[in-house]
Amino acid sequence: MKFNEIMKNEETILLRKKDIFNNLKKNEYYNTKKVCKIEKKKKKKKKKKKKKKKKK
Protein backbone atom coordinates (compact mmCIF):
# COMPACT_ATOMS: atom_id res chain seq x y z
CA MET A 1 0.00 0.00 0.00
CA LYS A 2 1.07 3.50 -0.62
CA PHE A 3 1.51 5.92 2.21
CA ASN A 4 -1.39 8.08 1.01
CA GLU A 5 -3.76 5.11 0.99
CA ILE A 6 -2.76 4.17 4.50
CA MET A 7 -3.35 7.72 5.72
CA LYS A 8 -6.78 7.84 4.08
CA ASN A 9 -7.74 4.58 5.73
CA GLU A 10 -6.63 5.83 9.12
CA GLU A 11 -8.59 9.04 8.67
CA THR A 12 -11.76 7.17 7.81
CA ILE A 13 -11.30 4.93 10.84
CA LEU A 14 -10.85 7.94 13.09
CA LEU A 15 -13.92 9.61 11.64
CA ARG A 16 -15.98 6.48 12.23
CA LYS A 17 -14.77 6.32 15.81
CA LYS A 18 -15.77 9.95 16.33
CA ASP A 19 -19.20 9.31 14.85
CA ILE A 20 -19.75 6.30 17.05
CA PHE A 21 -18.64 8.19 20.13
CA ASN A 22 -20.90 11.14 19.33
CA ASN A 23 -23.85 8.83 18.76
CA LEU A 24 -23.23 7.16 22.09
CA LYS A 25 -23.15 10.54 23.80
CA LYS A 26 -26.42 11.57 22.15
CA ASN A 27 -28.09 8.31 23.09
CA GLU A 28 -26.94 8.65 26.67
CA TYR A 29 -28.27 12.20 26.81
CA TYR A 30 -31.67 11.27 25.43
CA ASN A 31 -31.91 8.18 27.60
CA THR A 32 -31.25 10.20 30.74
CA LYS A 33 -33.89 12.70 29.61
CA LYS A 34 -36.40 9.90 29.17
CA VAL A 35 -35.58 8.47 32.58
CA CYS A 36 -36.03 11.90 34.16
CA LYS A 37 -39.41 12.31 32.46
CA ILE A 38 -40.55 8.90 33.66
CA GLU A 39 -39.44 9.67 37.22
CA LYS A 40 -41.29 12.99 37.16
CA LYS A 41 -44.44 11.24 35.96
CA LYS A 42 -44.16 8.72 38.79
CA LYS A 43 -43.77 11.51 41.33
CA LYS A 44 -46.81 13.31 39.93
CA LYS A 45 -48.87 10.14 40.15
CA LYS A 46 -47.83 9.64 43.77
CA LYS A 47 -48.78 13.20 44.62
CA LYS A 48 -52.17 12.78 42.98
CA LYS A 49 -52.83 9.64 44.99
CA LYS A 50 -51.99 11.44 48.21
CA LYS A 51 -54.37 14.27 47.35
CA LYS A 52 -57.17 11.81 46.70
CA LYS A 53 -56.60 10.18 50.06
CA LYS A 54 -56.79 13.54 51.82
CA LYS A 55 -60.12 14.36 50.18
CA LYS A 56 -61.72 11.19 51.57
N, C-alpha and C positions, 0 to 999 in steps of 0.2 A: 504494500500500500504506500501511496505517496503521503508525504507529511500533511499536505493540505486536506486530503481525504480523512486522515486520522483526526485532524483538528475539527473538521466539520462534524464528524461522528461524536466527538466529545462534547461539542457545543449542543448538539441535539439532545444528547443524554442529559446534560445539565438543565436544559430548558424543560425537558420532561419532568425531571426531579422537582424543579421549581413549581411547575404546574400541579403536580401531585401534592406537594406540600401546601400550596395555596388552597387547593380544593379541600384538603383535610382541615385546614384552619377555618374555612367557610362552613364546612359541615359541623365542626365543633361549635362554632358560634351560633348557628341556627338551631342546633340540637339543644344548647343551653337555653336559648330563648324559648323553645318549645317546652322544656322542662319547667322553666319559670312560669310560663302561662298556665300550665297544668296545675302547678302548686298553688297559684293564685286562685284558680277556679275551685280547688279543693277547700281553700281557706274560706272563700265566699260561701260555699255550700255549708260549711260548718257554722259560720256566723248565722246564716239563714235558719238553720235548724235550731240554734240557741234562741233566736228571736221567737220562733214559733212556740217553743216550750214556755217562754216567759208569758206569752199571750194567754195560754191555757191557765 
